[in-house]
């Protein structure tokens, strides 16, 4: 695997998120995340145009599996 393979793969995926990622659709979804009874959540601000974001997102996804 070359150093740029991760970048190429991320751009070729078209900016798709895996099923485990949930994008809040409304303000009530965000409020739910901060309720004590909602469990543990990871809020991750990601940019498909940033190589650092792509590599860190891939690392988080590998840890999720």
N, C-alpha and C positions, 0 to 999 in steps of 0.2 A: 504494500500500500504506500503510495507516494504522499508527500506532505500536502499536496493540493487536492487529494481525492475527496476529503471531507467537504471542502468548499464546493467542488464540482457536484457531488451528490446532493448537497443541500439546494443548489441552484436548479438542478435537474428535477428535483422533487416538486418544484413549482410552489414552494412555500406551504406545503401541506403539514398539518399537525397530526401526530398519532392520536389514536382514540383516547388515550389516557389524559390528554390535555383538554380542558374545558375552558371555553372563552365565555366570560360572563356576558349575557345578552341585555341585562337591564340592571337598574340600580338595586332592585330587590335581591338580585343574585350576589352583588357585592356585599350588601348588608348581611346576607346569610353567612358569608365567609368569616365575618368578624363576630358572629354569635358564639358564645362559649360552648354551646352544645353541638356545634356543627362539625367538630373534629379537627384534624390537622390538615392544613392546606399549604401549598407552595404557590406563591404569587411570583410569576416570572415575566418580566418585561423583555420581550424578544424582538429583534429586528432581523428580517430575512436578508437584509443588505449588509449586515455586519458579520465578518468572519469570526470574531471572538464570540459573538452570540451564538453562531451556528455550532462552534466547537463545544461551548459550554452546554447548549441544549442537547447535543448528541451525548455528552457525558451524563447529564441528568437522566436522559432516557435509558441509557445503559444501566444506571443505578436503579431505575424504576422496575426493570425486568428482573 
